Amino acid sequence: MLKIAENQEKPDCGILDRWLYGCRSQYRKIPVSSWKFAGDSLIVSAYETAQTELPLVFSFWIYDIAYALPGQDNINSSSLPQTDLNGRTLERDNEKLKQIITKSHIKPQRYWLGTDRFGRDMLSQLMIGARVSLSVGFISVLISLLLGILLGALSGFFRGWVDNLIIWFINVIWSIPTLLLVIAITFALGKGFWQVFIAVGLTMWVEVARVVRGQILSIREKEFVEAAKALGYKSSRIILRHILPNTMGPVIVISAANFASAILIEAGLSFLGIGVQPPMPSWGTMIKENYAYIILDNPWLAILPGLCIMILVLAFMMIGNGLRDALDVKDTSSI
């Protein structure tokens, strides 16, 4: 693989942007099958496949390979600047520069899991797809926790007409199939990365709200809650500091289950074409693009992302089961 420096300054990319969207590479990569130096140029033969009729041969100036040069016309060895666009001092000795290119700009690489029909690396797509699935799961669960804990706490603590109103709203949301509700919200918000977060999060808060409501209905009759009321504490303080900390066990367990559900929903949306949009890869999108190859000679193009979805969902289901066993206050087997 030949790495050619792009004639532009190094892009300024923050940690959050790098994690969510990635950063543009400083180099342009060209797969080559052979190479040799000729004077101050590098002659390369492009990577050949079975369908290639004639070999493609390219010639690159060695300074243009190693450095990001300013985009001026008729630049040559005599008119080279002292530094490139990124402030690096240019090496004037051609032999030393050839050694640098041989060591740093020509590297053997291979596609460990092969490529898809568009020539994209499968392993890279699977890794970026894992980032998408984990991001959707984390943000969606966070949104569902905020809504579910808020509405569940209000419903369970105040009861009366507040409880009746919230329970009615919960039943209405619960009566709608989850995937259809997510699709409707996605159509309303539009297609995109952040829209998937919001759409999935707005459909998973119902279970959290019901669990929190049930826990608070039982805890609000405890003696320590009556003592807090007798001391004149505000309802917000009683809920936040005395009741909610005692409901976190079941909430944590259901959050792990919701994480697995969010991964499945995101994969389903991407498979339908209304989730994460290309060119950002997603496991659901990879299955959609390659499911026809299951009955042909390349079934692994669709099987690999399917296995990744299955393993990740299984992992979070096992985490949820483990947390349920560890945080179940009724379990006395370890006493």
Secondary structure as UniProt FT lines:
FT   STRAND          2..5
FT   HELIX           15..20
FT   STRAND          27..30
FT   STRAND          32..38
FT   TURN            39..40
FT   STRAND          41..46
FT   TURN            50..51
FT   STRAND          57..61
FT   HELIX           62..66
FT   TURN            73..74
FT   HELIX           77..79
FT   TURN            85..86
FT   HELIX           94..100
FT   HELIX           101..105
FT   TURN            112..113
FT   TURN            117..118
FT   HELIX           122..158
FT   HELIX           160..174
FT   HELIX           178..189
FT   HELIX           193..201
FT   TURN            202..203
FT   HELIX           205..219
FT   TURN            220..221
FT   HELIX           223..230
FT   TURN            231..232
FT   HELIX           235..237
FT   HELIX           238..243
FT   HELIX           244..247
FT   HELIX           248..272
FT   TURN            278..279
FT   HELIX           283..290
FT   HELIX           291..295
FT   TURN            296..297
FT   HELIX           300..327
FT   TURN            329..330
FT   TURN            333..334
//
